Amino acid sequence: MNLVNGILNLYCAGLGLLFILFGTLLGRKERRSEAGKINSRLLISATVMLLFSGMALCFFYQDERFDLLFRLLNALSFVAFYLLIWLYTYYMLAVLSIPKNRAAKGLIISNCAACLIGLLMWSSNCLSPFFYDLVRREITNPLLYRMASIPGALPVIFNLITVVRYAKKTKHKTDAALVIFLPVMPLISSLIGPIIPGLSLQYALIMASLVLNHFYYDEVLARELKQREQEAHEYHVRAMLERIKPHYIYNVLTSIYYLCESDPGKAQYAVGLFSDYLRDALRNMDRLQRVPFSQELKLVESYVKLEQIRFQDRLTVRYDIQHGDFAVPPFTVQPLVENAVKHAMRETSGVRIEIKSWMEGKEFCVMVRDDGPGFDPSQADAEESFGLTNIRDLLLLWNAGALTVESVPGNGVTATLRFTPPA
């Protein structure tokens, strides 16, 4: 039966090695939660424990030539076993999201002390038996044997109490069910023992528990982690758009303000245009995703019409839309047109702007060029820098492409957006 136990332990160790290699080759380590990473360490500890125990039982059991090696392998398996129990405490705290308060720190310290005592007692007993003979599988000192069992039992009991206490508070009931498997498995093994004398399933059932958790945290919680990352991304995008919103509304209202003084009739017409502009602008701001280029272009056209009412023939805009079937982050094209209008009109009597789109390889390109006075990019004013910085931030948040701005004083400005297709 010892040979059967050894083969079973080696088989489970082989499974553990496959799961460890499988997770490493697929690069899953980067996307695991904290509990998932601790579970990986638990899996490594259990694999080492089963490997040493299986080797001892299969190859060196009752062979006097390798007596020392047999005892050493058993001692190492006990080291891995108590390390596993200690790591389980951190695993449980992470799964149940238990705050790192004084009670949690006390649990960690007490379990660590118990595991250390148990590790020292059993590993030293393996090298020089004084309460349990591993070769004969006999208890030589009942009192010390019972005392040596306490350090392993106490962390299990403390952890079970903690699981029961916090199970109702956890968001996912599956978490609590899975986390309780590991300490319960040895109890199941003790119930099976009397049915099949000599068969030891304790280590194998511990590995089964860790494999279940391995799949759970690699698949289910990985999706939850991705969802949390998406929520964080949406939060940053929303914060960015909320910062942009008052800036653009203020600029459009300023344009209408000047019209109210010079031409009330046109101002009334401008209010109608502004309502269209505001509707499209707010709609784009509320969408936390890329929008069709045609919608962004419509926003540009509404803004240009408003400015042309104010500046009349001093503002000329030419559209050269060679390709328009693609999506862009909202408010990445319109700010470039606004910068061209405001910067050029501030220093010249008129400006011509060209808006062009085309496809280059797999990238979608949009260019905004003006014939204004140009500027030194290193000396751009705060307002202009604000718009360019926001565009670059939005492109970075969406991983959508890049913005390049070329300008030489006296030769206008050329801003080019290169959008990459969504992954």
C-alpha positions as CSV (number, residue, x, y, z in Angstrom):
1,M,0.0,0.0,0.0
2,N,2.9,2.4,0.6
3,L,3.9,1.9,-3.1
4,V,0.3,2.8,-4.1
5,N,0.5,5.9,-1.9
6,G,3.8,6.9,-3.5
7,I,2.6,6.4,-7.0
8,L,-0.6,8.4,-6.2
9,N,1.6,11.2,-4.7
10,L,3.9,11.3,-7.8
11,Y,0.9,11.3,-10.1
12,C,-0.6,14.3,-8.3
13,A,2.9,16.0,-8.3
14,G,3.0,15.6,-12.0
15,L,-0.4,17.2,-12.4
16,G,0.8,20.1,-10.3
17,L,3.9,20.6,-12.4
18,L,1.7,20.6,-15.6
19,F,-0.5,23.3,-14.1
20,I,2.5,25.4,-13.0
21,L,4.2,25.1,-16.5
22,F,0.8,25.7,-18.2
23,G,0.2,28.9,-16.3
24,T,3.8,30.2,-16.9
25,L,3.8,29.5,-20.6
26,L,0.6,31.3,-21.1
27,G,1.7,34.3,-19.1
28,R,-1.2,34.1,-16.8
29,K,0.8,35.3,-13.8
30,E,0.4,38.9,-14.9
31,R,-3.4,38.9,-14.9
32,R,-4.0,37.1,-11.7
33,S,-5.5,38.7,-8.6
34,E,-3.6,38.7,-5.3
35,A,-5.5,35.6,-4.2
36,G,-4.7,33.9,-7.6
37,K,-0.9,34.6,-7.1
38,I,-1.0,33.2,-3.6
39,N,-2.8,30.1,-4.9
40,S,0.0,29.6,-7.4
41,R,2.5,29.5,-4.5
42,L,0.2,27.1,-2.7
43,L,0.2,24.9,-5.8
44,I,4.0,25.0,-5.9
45,S,4.3,24.0,-2.2
46,A,1.8,21.2,-2.7
47,T,3.7,19.9,-5.7
48,V,7.0,19.9,-3.9
49,M,5.4,18.2,-0.9
50,L,3.9,15.4,-3.1
51,L,7.1,15.0,-5.1
52,F,9.3,14.5,-2.1
53,S,6.8,12.2,-0.4
54,G,6.2,10.2,-3.5
55,M,9.9,9.7,-4.2
56,A,10.5,8.6,-0.7
57,L,7.7,6.0,-0.8
58,C,8.4,4.7,-4.3
59,F,12.2,4.5,-4.5
60,F,13.7,4.5,-1.0
61,Y,11.1,2.9,1.3
62,Q,12.5,0.1,3.5
63,D,15.9,0.2,1.7
64,E,18.6,0.5,4.3
65,R,21.1,1.8,1.8
66,F,19.0,5.0,1.3
67,D,17.7,5.3,4.8
68,L,19.1,8.8,5.3
69,L,17.8,10.0,1.9
70,F,14.4,8.5,2.7
71,R,14.3,10.5,6.0
72,L,15.5,13.6,4.4
73,L,12.9,13.5,1.6
74,N,10.2,13.1,4.3
75,A,11.5,16.0,6.3
76,L,11.4,18.2,3.2
77,S,7.8,17.1,2.5
78,F,6.8,18.2,6.0
79,V,8.6,21.5,5.4
80,A,6.5,22.0,2.3
81,F,3.3,20.9,4.1
82,Y,3.7,23.5,6.9
83,L,4.6,26.2,4.4
84,L,1.4,25.3,2.6
85,I,-0.6,25.8,5.8
86,W,1.0,29.1,6.5
87,L,0.4,30.4,2.9
88,Y,-3.2,29.3,3.2
89,T,-3.8,31.9,5.9
90,Y,-2.7,34.7,3.4
91,Y,-4.8,33.0,0.7
92,M,-7.9,33.0,2.9
93,L,-7.5,36.7,3.9
94,A,-7.1,37.7,0.2
95,V,-10.1,35.6,-1.1
96,L,-12.5,36.9,1.6
97,S,-11.1,40.4,1.4
98,I,-10.5,40.5,5.1
99,P,-9.0,43.8,6.2
100,K,-5.4,43.7,7.5
101,N,-6.5,44.8,11.0
102,R,-5.1,43.7,14.4
103,A,-7.1,40.5,14.4
104,A,-5.8,39.5,11.0
105,K,-2.2,40.2,11.9
106,G,-2.7,38.2,15.2
107,L,-4.0,35.3,13.1
108,I,-1.0,35.4,10.8
109,I,1.5,35.5,13.7
110,S,-0.2,32.7,15.7
111,N,-0.5,30.5,12.6
112,C,3.1,31.2,11.6
113,A,4.3,30.3,15.1
114,A,2.2,27.1,15.1
115,C,3.5,26.1,11.7
116,L,7.1,26.8,12.7
117,I,6.8,24.6,15.8
118,G,5.1,21.8,13.8
119,L,7.8,22.0,11.1
120,L,10.6,21.7,13.6
121,M,9.0,18.8,15.4
122,W,8.1,16.7,12.4
123,S,11.3,17.4,10.3
124,S,13.5,16.6,13.3
125,N,11.5,13.5,13.9
126,C,12.0,12.4,10.3
127,L,15.8,12.6,10.7
128,S,15.8,11.0,14.2
129,P,12.5,9.5,15.2
130,F,11.5,10.1,18.8
131,F,7.7,9.9,18.6
132,Y,6.8,8.4,15.2
133,D,8.7,5.8,13.2
134,L,8.2,6.5,9.5
135,V,9.6,3.2,8.3
136,R,7.4,1.0,10.5
137,R,4.5,3.5,10.5
138,E,4.3,3.2,14.3
139,I,3.8,5.7,17.1
140,T,6.7,5.3,19.5
141,N,5.6,8.1,22.0
142,P,1.8,8.7,22.1
143,L,2.1,11.8,24.2
144,L,4.6,13.6,22.0
145,Y,2.7,12.3,18.9
146,R,-0.5,14.0,20.1
147,M,1.5,17.2,21.0
148,A,3.1,17.2,17.5
149,S,-0.4,17.0,15.9
150,I,-1.5,20.2,17.7
151,P,0.6,22.7,15.7
152,G,-0.9,21.5,12.4
153,A,-4.4,21.4,13.8
154,L,-4.5,24.8,15.3
155,P,-4.0,26.9,12.1
156,V,-6.7,24.7,10.4
157,I,-9.2,25.4,13.2
158,F,-8.4,29.1,13.4
159,N,-8.8,29.4,9.6
160,L,-12.1,27.5,9.6
161,I,-13.4,29.8,12.3
162,T,-12.3,32.9,10.2
163,V,-13.9,31.5,7.0
164,V,-17.2,30.8,8.8
165,R,-17.1,34.3,10.3
166,Y,-16.5,36.2,7.1
167,A,-18.3,33.9,4.6
168,K,-21.5,35.9,4.8
169,K,-19.8,39.1,4.1
170,T,-18.0,38.0,0.9
171,K,-19.4,39.1,-2.4
172,H,-18.9,35.7,-4.1
173,K,-20.2,32.7,-2.3
174,T,-18.1,30.5,-4.5
175,D,-15.0,32.0,-2.9
176,A,-16.0,30.9,0.5
177,A,-16.9,27.4,-0.7
178,L,-13.6,26.9,-2.5
179,V,-11.5,28.4,0.3
180,I,-12.9,26.0,2.8
181,F,-12.0,22.9,0.7
182,L,-8.3,22.8,1.6
183,P,-8.6,22.5,5.4
184,V,-11.6,20.2,5.0
185,M,-9.8,17.7,2.7
186,P,-7.6,16.2,5.4
187,L,-10.8,15.5,7.4
188,I,-12.3,13.7,4.4
189,S,-9.1,11.7,4.1
190,S,-9.4,10.6,7.8
191,L,-12.9,9.3,7.1
192,I,-11.8,7.3,4.0
193,G,-8.8,5.8,5.9
194,P,-10.8,3.2,7.9
195,I,-12.6,2.0,4.8
196,I,-9.3,1.3,2.9
197,P,-6.6,0.6,5.5
198,G,-3.2,2.0,4.6
199,L,-4.4,4.2,1.8
200,S,-3.4,7.9,2.4
201,L,-5.4,10.4,0.4
202,Q,-4.5,13.5,2.5
203,Y,-1.9,15.0,0.1
204,A,-3.9,14.0,-3.0
205,L,-7.1,15.7,-1.8
206,I,-5.2,18.8,-0.9
207,M,-3.9,18.9,-4.4
208,A,-7.4,18.4,-5.8
209,S,-8.6,21.4,-3.7
210,L,-5.7,23.6,-5.1
211,V,-6.4,22.5,-8.7
212,L,-10.1,23.6,-8.3
213,N,-8.9,27.0,-7.0
214,H,-6.3,27.2,-9.7
215,F,-8.9,27.0,-12.4
216,Y,-11.3,29.3,-10.5
217,Y,-8.8,32.1,-10.1
218,D,-7.2,31.7,-13.5
219,E,-10.5,31.9,-15.4
220,V,-13.4,33.4,-13.3
221,L,-11.4,35.9,-11.3
222,A,-9.3,36.8,-14.3
223,R,-12.5,38.0,-16.0
224,E,-13.5,39.9,-13.0
225,L,-10.0,41.6,-12.9
226,K,-10.4,42.5,-16.5
227,Q,-13.9,44.0,-15.7
228,R,-12.4,46.1,-12.9
229,E,-9.6,47.3,-15.2
230,Q,-12.3,48.3,-17.7
231,E,-14.2,50.1,-15.0
232,A,-11.1,52.0,-14.0
233,H,-10.4,52.9,-17.6
234,E,-14.0,54.2,-18.0
235,Y,-13.6,56.3,-14.9
236,H,-10.4,57.9,-16.2
237,V,-12.1,58.6,-19.6
238,R,-15.2,60.0,-17.9
239,A,-13.0,62.2,-15.7
240,M,-11.1,63.4,-18.8
241,L,-14.3,64.3,-20.7
242,E,-15.8,66.0,-17.7
243,R,-12.7,68.2,-17.7
244,I,-13.1,69.0,-21.4
245,K,-16.8,69.7,-21.3
246,P,-16.9,73.2,-19.6
247,H,-13.9,74.3,-21.8
248,Y,-15.7,73.8,-25.1
249,I,-19.1,75.0,-24.0
250,Y,-17.4,78.2,-22.8
251,N,-15.7,78.7,-26.1
252,V,-18.8,78.3,-28.2
253,L,-20.8,80.6,-25.9
254,T,-18.1,83.2,-26.3
255,S,-18.6,83.1,-30.1
256,I,-22.3,83.6,-29.7
257,Y,-21.7,86.4,-27.3
258,Y,-19.8,88.4,-29.9
259,L,-22.6,87.8,-32.4
260,C,-25.2,89.2,-30.1
261,E,-23.4,92.5,-30.2
262,S,-22.8,92.7,-33.9
263,D,-25.8,90.9,-35.5
264,P,-28.7,89.7,-33.3
265,G,-30.4,87.9,-36.2
266,K,-27.3,85.8,-36.8
267,A,-27.0,85.3,-33.1
268,Q,-30.4,83.7,-33.1
269,Y,-29.4,81.4,-36.0
270,A,-26.2,80.6,-34.1
271,V,-28.2,79.5,-31.1
272,G,-29.9,76.9,-33.3
273,L,-26.5,75.8,-34.5
274,F,-25.2,75.7,-31.0
275,S,-28.1,73.5,-29.9
276,D,-27.1,71.0,-32.6
277,Y,-23.4,71.3,-31.6
278,L,-24.2,70.9,-27.9
279,R,-26.4,67.8,-28.5
280,D,-23.7,66.1,-30.5
281,A,-21.0,67.2,-28.1
282,L,-22.7,65.9,-25.0
283,R,-23.7,62.7,-26.8
284,N,-20.1,62.0,-27.6
285,M,-19.0,62.8,-24.1
286,D,-21.5,60.4,-22.6
287,R,-20.1,57.5,-24.8
288,L,-17.2,55.8,-23.2
289,Q,-16.1,54.3,-26.5
290,R,-14.9,55.3,-29.9
291,V,-17.4,57.1,-32.1
292,P,-17.7,57.0,-35.9
293,F,-15.4,59.5,-37.6
294,S,-18.5,60.9,-39.3
295,Q,-19.9,61.9,-35.9
296,E,-16.7,63.7,-34.9
297,L,-16.7,65.4,-38.3
298,K,-20.3,66.5,-37.8
299,L,-19.2,68.2,-34.5
300,V,-16.4,69.9,-36.4
301,E,-18.8,71.1,-39.1
302,S,-21.1,72.6,-36.4
303,Y,-18.3,74.4,-34.8
304,V,-16.9,75.7,-38.1
305,K,-20.4,77.1,-39.1
306,L,-20.6,78.9,-35.8
307,E,-17.2,80.5,-36.3
308,Q,-18.0,81.4,-39.9
309,I,-21.0,83.3,-38.8
310,R,-18.7,85.3,-36.6
311,F,-15.7,85.7,-38.9
312,Q,-17.6,85.4,-42.2
313,D,-15.2,85.1,-45.3
314,R,-12.1,85.5,-43.1
315,L,-12.5,81.8,-42.2
316,T,-12.3,79.2,-45.0
317,V,-12.4,75.5,-44.4
318,R,-11.8,72.9,-47.1
319,Y,-12.7,69.2,-46.5
320,D,-10.8,66.4,-48.3
321,I,-12.4,63.2,-46.9
322,Q,-10.8,60.3,-48.7
323,H,-11.7,57.7,-46.1
324,G,-14.3,58.0,-43.4
325,D,-15.2,54.5,-42.4
326,F,-13.4,54.3,-39.1
327,A,-13.9,55.1,-35.4
328,V,-12.0,57.6,-33.2
329,P,-12.0,58.6,-29.5
330,P,-14.4,61.6,-29.1
331,F,-13.0,65.1,-29.1
332,T,-9.7,64.2,-30.8
333,V,-10.3,66.1,-34.1
334,Q,-12.5,69.1,-33.2
335,P,-10.0,70.5,-30.7
336,L,-7.4,70.7,-33.5
337,V,-9.8,72.7,-35.7
338,E,-10.6,75.0,-32.7
339,N,-6.9,75.6,-32.0
340,A,-6.3,76.5,-35.7
341,V,-9.2,79.0,-35.7
342,K,-8.4,80.7,-32.4
343,H,-4.7,80.8,-32.8
344,A,-4.7,82.1,-36.4
345,M,-7.5,84.6,-35.9
346,R,-5.8,86.1,-32.9
347,E,-2.8,87.1,-35.0
348,T,-4.0,87.4,-38.6
349,S,-7.0,88.9,-40.4
350,G,-8.0,85.5,-41.9
351,V,-7.1,81.8,-42.1
352,R,-7.6,78.9,-44.4
353,I,-7.9,75.4,-42.9
354,E,-7.7,72.1,-44.6
355,I,-9.2,68.9,-43.0
356,K,-8.1,65.7,-44.7
357,S,-8.6,62.0,-43.9
358,W,-7.1,59.0,-45.6
359,M,-5.9,55.4,-45.0
360,E,-2.2,54.6,-44.8
361,G,-1.5,50.9,-44.4
362,K,-3.6,49.8,-41.4
363,E,-3.7,53.3,-39.9
364,F,-6.4,55.9,-40.4
365,C,-5.0,59.4,-40.7
366,V,-6.6,62.8,-40.1
367,M,-4.8,66.0,-40.8
368,V,-5.7,69.5,-39.8
369,R,-3.6,72.2,-41.5
370,D,-3.8,76.0,-41.4
371,D,-1.9,78.8,-43.1
372,G,-1.7,80.9,-40.0
373,P,1.4,82.4,-38.4
374,G,2.5,79.1,-36.9
375,F,4.2,78.8,-33.5
376,D,7.1,77.3,-31.7
377,P,5.7,74.1,-30.1
378,S,8.0,74.6,-27.1
379,Q,6.5,78.0,-26.4
380,A,2.8,77.2,-27.0
381,D,0.4,79.1,-24.7
382,A,-1.5,77.4,-21.9
383,E,-4.8,77.2,-23.8
384,E,-3.3,75.6,-26.8
385,S,-1.2,73.2,-24.7
386,F,-4.4,72.3,-22.8
387,G,-6.1,71.1,-26.0
388,L,-3.1,69.1,-27.3
389,T,-2.5,67.5,-23.9
390,N,-6.1,66.4,-23.7
391,I,-6.0,64.8,-27.1
392,R,-2.8,62.9,-26.3
393,D,-4.3,61.8,-23.0
394,L,-7.4,60.5,-24.7
395,L,-5.4,58.7,-27.3
396,L,-3.3,57.1,-24.6
397,L,-6.4,56.0,-22.5
398,W,-7.9,54.4,-25.6
399,N,-4.6,53.1,-26.9
400,A,-5.9,54.6,-30.1
401,G,-2.9,56.1,-31.9
402,A,-0.7,59.2,-31.8
403,L,-0.7,62.9,-32.5
404,T,2.1,64.8,-34.2
405,V,2.2,68.6,-34.5
406,E,4.6,70.3,-36.9
407,S,4.9,74.1,-37.1
408,V,7.5,76.7,-38.0
409,P,6.8,80.3,-37.1
410,G,5.4,82.0,-40.3
411,N,4.4,78.7,-42.1
412,G,1.2,77.6,-40.3
413,V,0.5,74.4,-38.3
414,T,0.0,70.8,-39.5
415,A,-1.5,68.4,-36.9
416,T,-1.8,64.8,-37.9
417,L,-3.7,62.1,-36.0
418,R,-2.9,58.5,-36.8
419,F,-5.5,56.1,-35.4
420,T,-4.9,52.4,-34.9
421,P,-7.8,50.0,-35.3
422,P,-9.2,48.6,-32.1
423,A,-7.6,45.3,-31.0
